[in-house]
Amino acid sequence: MELKTLCELNGASGQEGAVRKAVLEAARPLCDDVHIDRMGNVIAFKKGRTGNRHILFSAHMDEVGFIILDATDDGLLIFRPVGGIDPRVTVSKYVLAGEKKLKGVIGALAIHLQTAEDRKRVLGYDNLYIDIGAKTKEEALADCPPGSYAYFDSAYQPFGDGCVVSKALDDRVGCYNLLRLLEGEYDADITCAFVTQEEVGLRGATGAAFAAQADTVIVLEGTTAGDMGAVEKARRVCEPGLGVVVSFMDNASIANRSLYQELLALAERKAVPCQIKRGSTGGNDAGAYQRSKAGVRTCVLSVPCRYIHGPSSVVKLSDVEAQYALAKAYAESAK
Amino acid sequence: MKIEDFLREVTAIPGVTGNEGAAADYIADAFRPYADEVRVTPLNCVVARQKGEGPKVLICAHLDEIGMMVSRIEEDGSLRLQSVGGVDPRVLPGMRVRVYAREGMLLGVVGATPPHLLKEADRKNNYNWDTLFVDLGMDAEQVRQKVRLGDTVCFEARYVEMKNDRVATKTADDRACVAIMLEAARRLRQMAHQADLYFVATCQEEIGSYGALISGFALEPDMGVAFDVCHAETPGAPRNSTSKITSLVTSKGPFLNSFLVKKLEETAKENGIELQFAVDPRYTSTDADELSVTRAGVPTVLLSLPIKYMHTNVETLDMHALKEGGRLLAHYLAAIQGSWEDELWN
């Protein structure tokens, strides 16, 4: 399945249905058993030639999005983010709202009408609205009742030198590479878990980890690259173009030391472009896996992603390839 | 050509102030079927004439748009921008922009220093021209080969059709009003009119109405009809500065000729067209300000189309109001008589 197809599906936390359906259909012919678990995760199992080891690769299906709370008397939708979206990236953006995917925009007070104070102040979600053209509250809520979701209306576009810009690259890059891993043949048993609700607290992975039988978990993620705009070198935790990012720790987990070293050595041996994440920002599903049951060893392999959690996140495709290459090399090395 | 199709196409064309050539050529072609003569002036104003024996009337709406220019290329290849006209930098983070470089258009993404790298105090502030940049997805060396300082940068352009005939697009300010002029010109082809009509799509409004200034000088009109957008109601907007999105607005005030305003009001009534009123005690901040004092003076009336979210890529208008605006303008221009000139100051 194309990365473009996966990115252009809408699936905020709690509403991953479209992604789940696509992933389920793509995974079915590639594995021995595939099922949907109690948290809505898609668990795809592939029996290995020896089955001496069992590796679980995980990526999350959900993306950040918006949820509708109410509407104003003149028909503007009141909304909040699902997952962390800096309100500063929502101003003047295109959205699709409700089940009918109605086209809309997030408008804000025109510059001419702002006071000097307004110009400095960040517009919070109390002052932002989705405009779908509705004239009244009733009309707006008939189409988008409270609890409906809205998404950035944001196409996947290649640009620059081997880069793409899209919404939801975090973590459809991971889903994309999980599906590719299922195409291989391995000695070890392999589970690919496409999990839900990462963006609202690693909730899907917590359920998946409880049922998992694996001895090792590798999480495939998209991670923040804040490298552009004259950021000092010391503050750039990773950079697009330098390969897959291996984390020694983040805010949710500490990588298993031997696994971490094994992955770095493997990258060197197989000439997979690889960079160590030079910081411990962020957190992801590895935290849920690591502390499940009696504990599981984990490590995170990420694709550096600029402007993450926005309508226009950017990755370099060579890094997506590097993530796949290193995960595959690890799966093949497990005897 | 359907007016919706014109608006969709014309708003997609880049035409940042000072760089309006492509927009001017497109607009000139659109007026050709309805005009006796059409020309593009050296500064990229479009002048389309419908001949008449009566008073010479200049009708204008501006074709230029706000945008940006590349002001610096950083060591890492990111571009810093400077505003051309009043761009609100709050709308930029996460926007896909178009950089018009030597060898063609490059897609760029507006990025900003991520929150975790900002100082605590800066997290509470909006991003500004110092913290925003354009990422072209290539290394610095490639960027330097392709991009030069001063290259034009344009907003993302999409034409979003919403409920109730509402449309969100870049450059509704002011090409929606150019569309109203075109609609009026189309209607006037089937109507009798005394006035000698000059429809002018003006350049360089966003930095000071220079297109109206030079067009007024060149054409020496007897009367002027200036067209621009005004603010439609949105949350947080002061009531006195906004109008309903559903119909055109005309302004009253010292810069605007009260006889011409009265005639406009009568035309709207006679033809059953909704018209709102606004009050501008001094500047209108439109082409009307310059036009009305060009040469020995041009008695001028101002018509405005209310839009939401002005000076963004999602300027939102009501298509019904736009079409009715075309009808109103056509009837108004057809009503102009030579005798009006004697009554202008009565």
Interface residues (C-beta under 8 A of the other chain):
Chain A: T72 D74 L76 D86 R88 V89 T90 V91 S92 K93 Y94 L102 K103 G104 V105 I106 G107 A108 L109 A110 I111 H112 L113 Q114 R119 K120 R121 V122 L123 N127 Y129 D131 I132 G133 A134 K135 E139 D143 Q157 F159 G160 D161 G162 C163 V165 T224 G226 D227 M228 G229 A230 V231 R235 G241 T281 R306 Y307 G310 P311 S312 V314 K316
Chain B: E74 E75 D76 G77 S78 G86 V87 D88 R90 V91 P93 G94 M95 R96 L106 L107 G108 V109 V110 G111 A112 T113 P114 P115 H116 L117 K124 N125 N126 Y127 T131 L132 F133 D135 L136 G137 M138 D139 Q142 R158 V160 E161 M162 K163 N164 D165 R166 A168 H231 E233 T234 P235 G236 A237 P238 S241 S285 K308 Y309 M310 H311 T312 N313 V314 T316
